[in-house]
């Protein structure tokens, strides 16, 4: 249904360090780069990070978050650890989320700009 998603970020280099580390355990990598943008995906760039001095303000009550599919719970765990080690903040430790489904395993972080991200398996 969604072809791609673009997010504005203040510091493209910091975002590159964060997203390279956090998305690698999920099988995603930077596929496109220029001075103003980065494109991430597995085969095709689906997530675009665009340099801007006015990214959307972080608002924990907005409900906005981006969820990435992981192959397994180990990928979720590694995503969470890598995100925290590269400028992210914890927003929910890895673990089962039975309210979302019997096999749903997820972790939540915020990126350097405050965007809420999730990785899930199951």
Order of alpha helices (4+ residues) and beta strands (2+ residues): beta-alpha-beta-beta-beta-beta-alpha-beta-beta-beta
